[in-house]
Amino acid sequence: MSKQWKLIGSCAAFGLLIAVFFFIFVGILGIVDGTLYTAMLVLCPPSLLAIPFSEAMRDKSGFYVICLLIGFLNSGLYALIGAAIAGQLWKSD
């Protein structure tokens, strides 16, 4: 596996971990804090998708499906950022 793919994969995993971290705090532990929501919007921009799906998130199964979708989108966003960084660090000849 090349350095580029390792960087992209690690960035994608980091993005997924960030989304999981926030949804553990919000969904399972029930911690509601303005600072936490601000950090979530900065570090996990796809979490804005929770606004139109707020009715579906009232049910636990709907909540987990939307959280899974947001986690995968955040992982993809971080993978794109990792790909941009890898493209700048290791330019092909």
Backbone as a chain_set.jsonl record, in Angstrom:
{"seq": "MSKQWKLIGSCAAFGLLIAVFFFIFVGILGIVDGTLYTAMLVLCPPSLLAIPFSEAMRDKSGFYVICLLIGFLNSGLYALIGAAIAGQLWKSD", "coords": {"N": [[0.851, -1.167, 0.0], [0.587, 2.184, -0.858], [2.018, 5.342, 0.246], [0.25, 7.422, -0.164], [-2.316, 6.225, -0.181], [-2.392, 5.205, 2.373], [-2.449, 7.55, 3.888], [-4.87, 8.663, 2.985], [-6.694, 6.665, 3.791], [-6.299, 6.708, 6.574], [-7.153, 9.296, 7.177], [-9.845, 9.089, 6.431], [-10.739, 7.171, 8.287], [-10.331, 8.629, 10.622], [-12.21, 10.686, 10.262], [-14.585, 9.193, 10.412], [-14.394, 8.282, 13.053], [-14.61, 10.706, 14.439], [-17.269, 11.423, 13.882], [-18.606, 9.255, 15.082], [-17.83, 9.615, 17.748], [-19.122, 12.067, 18.426], [-21.825, 11.368, 18.089], [-22.119, 9.398, 19.975], [-21.934, 10.862, 22.314], [-24.153, 12.623, 21.997], [-26.389, 10.989, 21.26], [-26.401, 8.526, 22.781], [-25.417, 9.061, 25.399], [-26.787, 11.381, 25.886], [-25.962, 13.997, 26.25], [-26.374, 17.379, 26.102], [-25.111, 20.175, 24.886], [-24.109, 23.454, 24.111], [-21.526, 24.039, 23.299], [-20.595, 21.549, 22.513], [-22.26, 21.066, 20.292], [-21.4, 23.124, 18.602], [-18.739, 22.384, 18.163], [-19.263, 19.998, 16.862], [-20.436, 20.882, 14.474], [-18.277, 22.157, 13.314], [-16.246, 20.183, 13.105], [-17.594, 18.079, 11.95], [-19.152, 18.56, 9.373], [-21.232, 17.303, 7.754], [-23.163, 16.791, 9.644], [-25.106, 18.648, 9.607], [-27.082, 17.623, 8.079], [-28.805, 16.408, 9.78], [-30.767, 18.152, 10.484], [-32.943, 18.416, 8.475], [-33.91, 15.844, 8.753], [-35.008, 15.581, 11.258], [-37.456, 14.67, 12.269], [-37.447, 11.978, 11.594], [-35.42, 11.153, 13.191], [-36.374, 10.934, 15.712], [-37.236, 8.415, 16.364], [-35.498, 5.534, 17.501], [-34.332, 3.695, 15.667], [-34.374, 5.172, 13.306], [-32.72, 7.241, 14.089], [-30.241, 5.937, 14.339], [-29.798, 5.148, 11.691], [-29.624, 7.613, 10.321], [-27.419, 8.669, 11.67], [-25.459, 6.845, 10.875], [-25.379, 7.385, 8.129], [-24.496, 10.065, 8.194], [-22.018, 9.661, 9.409], [-20.655, 8.147, 7.435], [-20.633, 10.016, 5.34], [-19.088, 12.037, 6.509], [-16.721, 10.639, 6.785], [-16.081, 10.275, 4.083], [-15.7, 12.951, 3.369], [-13.455, 13.627, 4.897], [-11.696, 11.828, 3.718], [-11.467, 12.944, 1.17], [-10.184, 15.32, 1.857], [-7.816, 14.221, 2.823], [-6.894, 13.093, 0.434], [-6.405, 15.392, -1.048], [-4.344, 16.519, 0.453], [-2.438, 14.475, 0.206], [-2.013, 14.608, -2.516], [-0.715, 17.039, -2.704], [1.569, 16.611, -1.169], [2.93, 14.384, -2.271], [3.596, 14.667, -5.239], [3.079, 13.454, -8.532], [5.459, 12.59, -11.04]], "CA": [[0.0, 0.0, 0.0], [1.432, 3.363, -0.98], [1.872, 6.366, 1.288], [-0.951, 8.207, -0.444], [-3.508, 5.495, 0.243], [-2.366, 5.127, 3.838], [-2.903, 8.845, 4.389], [-6.3, 8.797, 2.675], [-7.412, 5.74, 4.658], [-6.266, 7.166, 7.962], [-8.03, 10.473, 7.273], [-11.225, 8.603, 6.388], [-11.02, 6.548, 9.583], [-10.419, 9.717, 11.599], [-13.512, 11.333, 10.062], [-15.619, 8.307, 10.946], [-14.273, 8.301, 14.507], [-15.148, 11.974, 14.926], [-18.731, 11.334, 13.829], [-19.032, 8.296, 16.108], [-17.619, 10.256, 19.042], [-20.171, 13.043, 18.693], [-23.132, 10.753, 18.22], [-22.162, 8.704, 21.267], [-22.259, 11.858, 23.322], [-25.489, 13.177, 21.813], [-27.448, 9.988, 21.195], [-26.428, 7.503, 23.819], [-25.275, 9.667, 26.712], [-27.794, 12.43, 26.005], [-25.361, 15.263, 26.657], [-26.777, 18.477, 25.226], [-24.289, 21.326, 25.245], [-23.889, 24.323, 22.959], [-20.133, 23.897, 22.861], [-20.508, 20.274, 21.793], [-22.888, 21.227, 18.977], [-20.535, 23.971, 17.789], [-17.609, 21.55, 17.75], [-19.761, 19.027, 15.903], [-20.624, 21.544, 13.184], [-16.974, 22.49, 12.738], [-15.49, 18.974, 12.797], [-18.434, 17.122, 11.23], [-20.136, 19.364, 8.641], [-22.439, 16.599, 7.316], [-24.164, 16.697, 10.703], [-26.204, 19.552, 9.268], [-28.148, 16.812, 7.485], [-29.723, 15.983, 10.833], [-31.857, 19.13, 10.606], [-34.151, 18.035, 7.734], [-34.367, 14.521, 9.165], [-35.234, 15.596, 12.704], [-38.621, 13.841, 12.588], [-37.054, 10.57, 11.49], [-34.444, 10.86, 14.239], [-37.058, 10.73, 17.001], [-37.23, 6.965, 16.553], [-34.118, 5.062, 17.677], [-33.804, 3.106, 14.436], [-34.13, 6.284, 12.389], [-31.557, 7.958, 14.594], [-29.027, 5.195, 14.002], [-29.612, 5.176, 10.232], [-29.145, 8.95, 9.961], [-26.052, 8.785, 12.203], [-24.603, 6.055, 10.004], [-25.237, 8.157, 6.897], [-23.655, 11.224, 8.482], [-20.668, 9.154, 9.639], [-20.032, 7.796, 6.153], [-20.383, 11.256, 4.594], [-17.953, 12.7, 7.137], [-15.556, 9.844, 6.419], [-15.768, 10.628, 2.697], [-15.179, 14.312, 3.348], [-12.086, 13.568, 5.396], [-10.899, 11.13, 2.707], [-11.164, 13.938, 0.132], [-9.164, 16.209, 2.409], [-6.58, 13.44, 2.816], [-6.433, 12.967, -0.95], [-5.845, 16.683, -1.444], [-3.05, 16.645, 1.129], [-1.521, 13.513, -0.416], [-1.67, 15.121, -3.828], [0.246, 18.126, -2.549], [2.821, 16.117, -0.604], [3.609, 13.455, -3.167], [3.198, 14.946, -6.622], [3.65, 12.511, -9.492], [6.385, 13.222, -12.0]], "C": [[0.902, 1.236, 0.0], [1.144, 4.368, 0.14], [0.593, 7.173, 1.092], [-2.196, 7.515, 0.09], [-3.557, 5.317, 1.753], [-2.867, 6.426, 4.454], [-4.398, 9.029, 4.161], [-7.122, 7.898, 3.584], [-7.43, 6.19, 6.111], [-7.118, 8.417, 8.158], [-9.497, 10.06, 7.256], [-11.628, 7.956, 7.709], [-11.152, 7.598, 10.673], [-11.751, 10.449, 11.483], [-14.656, 10.5, 10.601], [-15.583, 8.287, 12.473], [-14.811, 9.591, 15.112], [-16.665, 11.921, 14.952], [-19.262, 10.383, 14.902], [-18.905, 8.902, 17.498], [-18.761, 11.219, 19.371], [-21.532, 12.385, 18.88], [-23.238, 9.852, 19.441], [-22.543, 9.698, 22.355], [-23.702, 12.33, 23.204], [-26.563, 12.109, 21.934], [-27.524, 9.06, 22.379], [-26.35, 8.124, 25.207], [-26.264, 10.8, 26.946], [-27.24, 13.761, 26.472], [-25.726, 16.322, 25.633], [-26.041, 19.718, 25.701], [-24.042, 22.138, 23.984], [-22.481, 24.213, 22.417], [-19.939, 22.611, 22.066], [-21.114, 20.389, 20.399], [-22.041, 22.105, 18.058], [-19.332, 23.181, 17.279], [-18.051, 20.528, 16.707], [-19.945, 19.667, 14.527], [-19.295, 21.874, 12.514], [-16.251, 21.227, 12.277], [-16.271, 17.949, 11.973], [-19.525, 17.886, 10.47], [-21.347, 18.59, 8.117], [-23.492, 16.44, 8.405], [-25.292, 17.697, 10.498], [-27.358, 18.811, 8.588], [-29.147, 16.334, 8.522], [-30.912, 16.932, 10.948], [-33.077, 18.723, 9.774], [-34.727, 16.681, 8.153], [-34.683, 14.447, 10.657], [-36.44, 14.753, 13.107], [-38.277, 12.356, 12.538], [-36.098, 10.178, 12.611], [-35.087, 10.685, 15.611], [-37.125, 9.245, 17.357], [-35.782, 6.5, 16.638], [-33.542, 4.475, 16.395], [-33.521, 4.181, 13.397], [-32.906, 7.083, 12.79], [-30.267, 7.252, 14.186], [-28.759, 5.194, 12.499], [-29.062, 6.525, 9.796], [-27.718, 9.159, 10.467], [-25.063, 8.003, 11.349], [-24.34, 6.786, 8.69], [-24.308, 9.346, 7.107], [-22.211, 10.781, 8.728], [-19.952, 8.802, 8.353], [-19.74, 9.036, 5.312], [-19.194, 12.016, 5.182], [-16.657, 11.956, 6.82], [-15.128, 10.156, 4.987], [-15.188, 12.017, 2.568], [-13.728, 14.342, 3.83], [-11.18, 12.816, 4.432], [-10.539, 12.076, 1.561], [-10.096, 14.913, 0.6], [-7.811, 15.49, 2.434], [-6.016, 13.269, 1.413], [-5.829, 14.273, -1.45], [-4.476, 16.894, -0.808], [-2.027, 15.7, 0.497], [-1.102, 13.977, -1.802], [-0.659, 16.256, -3.768], [1.588, 17.629, -2.029], [3.612, 15.276, -1.582], [3.098, 13.649, -4.596], [3.853, 13.942, -7.551], [4.494, 13.267, -10.521], [5.759, 13.39, -13.348]], "O": [[1.861, 1.316, 0.768], [0.162, 4.249, 0.872], [-0.065, 7.557, 2.058], [-3.033, 8.144, 0.737], [-4.636, 5.282, 2.345], [-3.621, 6.407, 5.427], [-5.111, 9.499, 5.049], [-8.153, 8.33, 4.101], [-8.446, 6.07, 6.795], [-7.743, 8.577, 9.207], [-10.307, 10.626, 7.991], [-12.738, 8.174, 8.194], [-11.999, 7.469, 11.557], [-12.356, 10.797, 12.497], [-15.597, 11.038, 11.184], [-16.633, 8.277, 13.115], [-15.407, 9.568, 16.189], [-17.284, 12.328, 15.935], [-20.261, 10.682, 15.556], [-19.787, 8.717, 18.336], [-19.304, 11.185, 20.476], [-22.308, 12.801, 19.739], [-24.345, 9.569, 19.898], [-23.376, 9.404, 23.213], [-24.402, 12.426, 24.211], [-27.551, 12.306, 22.642], [-28.604, 8.831, 22.924], [-27.123, 7.762, 26.095], [-26.548, 11.143, 28.094], [-27.975, 14.573, 27.033], [-25.428, 16.185, 24.447], [-26.313, 20.245, 26.78], [-23.796, 21.58, 22.915], [-22.268, 24.287, 21.207], [-19.212, 22.586, 21.073], [-20.554, 19.873, 19.433], [-21.975, 21.851, 16.855], [-18.953, 23.292, 16.113], [-17.306, 20.226, 15.776], [-19.634, 19.04, 13.514], [-19.197, 21.87, 11.287], [-15.701, 21.199, 11.177], [-15.679, 17.055, 11.368], [-20.689, 17.866, 10.871], [-22.426, 19.177, 8.036], [-24.605, 15.999, 8.12], [-26.33, 17.598, 11.152], [-28.479, 19.318, 8.531], [-30.239, 15.895, 8.163], [-31.96, 16.544, 11.464], [-34.177, 18.684, 10.324], [-35.906, 16.411, 7.926], [-34.631, 13.37, 11.251], [-36.44, 14.173, 14.192], [-38.766, 11.572, 13.351], [-35.981, 8.998, 12.943], [-34.406, 10.322, 16.57], [-37.076, 8.88, 18.532], [-34.926, 7.018, 15.922], [-32.383, 4.73, 16.068], [-32.523, 4.101, 12.681], [-32.146, 7.547, 11.939], [-29.316, 7.894, 13.74], [-27.602, 5.236, 12.081], [-28.135, 6.583, 8.988], [-26.897, 9.759, 9.773], [-23.942, 8.46, 11.127], [-23.211, 6.804, 8.198], [-23.431, 9.602, 6.282], [-21.278, 11.46, 8.298], [-18.774, 9.118, 8.189], [-18.709, 9.1, 4.643], [-18.386, 12.576, 4.441], [-15.616, 12.579, 6.611], [-13.936, 10.287, 4.712], [-14.289, 12.248, 1.759], [-12.882, 15.007, 3.234], [-9.996, 13.139, 4.337], [-9.426, 12.017, 1.038], [-9.209, 15.289, -0.166], [-6.783, 16.083, 2.106], [-4.801, 13.296, 1.222], [-4.848, 14.26, -2.194], [-3.556, 17.391, -1.457], [-0.878, 16.085, 0.278], [0.038, 13.761, -2.214], [0.158, 16.416, -4.675], [2.633, 18.162, -2.402], [4.826, 15.435, -1.707], [2.269, 12.88, -5.083], [5.028, 13.611, -7.393], [4.249, 14.437, -10.814], [6.398, 13.903, -14.267]]}, "num_chains": 1, "name": "protein.A"}
